[in-house]
Amino acid sequence: MASDHRGSAGFDGQRALFDLLSAIAVVALAFVLGSVAASLAATVLVETGIAGFDTTLNYVARSIAQFVGFGIAVAGYLSLADAWSVLRARSLDLRSVGWIVGGAITLLALSTGIGAVLSGFGIAPATNQVIAMGRENPAVFLYMIPVTLLFVAPFEELVFRGAAQGLLRRAFGPAIAVGIASALFGAVHLVALIGGGVGQLAYVVVTALLGVVLGGLYEHTKNLVVPIVAHGLYNTTLFAIQWVNATGGATALL
């Protein structure tokens, strides 16, 4: 393929370094623009008196703005680099739906299994900030379900599987690309964690392994929509479970 820079002459170290730095750059750019967008959204809501900084509405708005910023970053980078060809997406067919369901189940099983193993060793992974907020205000979990389906999963997958993994694939091939992109995916979650030490490391490792599943789905199906939907279903299930645990489920609606 024209987009694979390994070529018949063998591994191109200079090109590999360029693609590695490009992948890191697009992730960094996504977080910079995401942070700027989130800050702007928060400022507008506070200054207009619509919602204070510590309110649920402000948090949800910041989340949406952050991930829209991710999308703008990827679009800008791929346009400037003329690298849109690294993205692969198409409409879903029945086979793709099967991979989505299987992928979501695998993510849940892997997360649960690793959690059980860590618990057996007395290790508790750090807590994501959104989970901590939701335990104080369970409505956050419900608000985050549409947010994760429409913004979090699509734009995280666009950054890490679509752009980063796609750029890395050009020089390193799919297996190494999945590994590096997944490591980046795990590492960036550090900024959202409450806790420290071994707990943070455990969370990052688990998240990276989940990234391997998502990256594998993308490489197998060659369709970014598949890991997007699988990721969204996984997050939605976690938020629903957390809401039930925090409220008692159906009784909270009475």
Secondary structure, 3 states (H helix, E strand, C coil): CCCCCCCCCCCCHHHHHHHHHHHHHHHHHHHHHHHHHHHHHHHHHHHCCCCCCCCHHHHHHHHHHHHHHHHHHHHHHHHHCCCHHHCCCCCCCHHHHHHHHHHHHHHHHHHHHHHHHHHHCCCCCCEEHHHHHHHHCCHHHHHHHHHHHHHHHHHHHHHHHHHHHHHHHHHHCHHHHHHHHHHHHHHHHHHHEECCCHHHHHHHHHHHHHHHHHHHHHHHHCCCHHHHHHHHHHHHHHHHHHHHHHHCHHHHHC
